[in-house]
């Protein structure tokens, strides 16, 4: 099982990067690739070229085609990111906007219906949240998060839902045992 770990944090010394590295270290060597969007300088801005690609369902910009190729090599994708304003950082959202494109991630089928294109892929989320689980539940942020990302993106593209492993109270420091437990659950899900 090949896994693509996508990290969206500008600080390589961040807890986000630490979690991604721990996850990568638990998977078999050669079966994991890490996409560090900030370090690689991925441009999240949706450009006229991206709009053209959307309209014609093809002719993707070179950087988008390279990201599509990375995803096509993977059976699992794991998004590891800090929660910004109850969602993902703009860098990761821009990556999804540009890479999960018409003609590849989805298409328009008979009668104008959506034809999901990524049914062979399983996605897992590892969001690092500054607040606690009780706040997410009390305010409905957990449901909102699931609706926005799992339903709005993954289901739309036919991606199989894997695990969502929140690491709460990240700003205060997450216990190593909590990181290990989350990494262990994600690894077990990937290995099947």
ABEGO torsion letter per residue (X at the ends): XBBBBBBBBABAABAAAAAAAAAAAABBBGABBBBBAAAAGBBABBBAAAAAAAAAGEGBBAAAAAAAAAAAABABBBBBBBBBGGBBBAAAAAAAAAABBBGAABBBBBGGBBBBAAAABBBBBBBBBABBAAAAAAAGAAAAAAAAAAAAAAAAAGBBBBBBBBBBGAAAEBBAAAAAAAAAAAAAAAAX
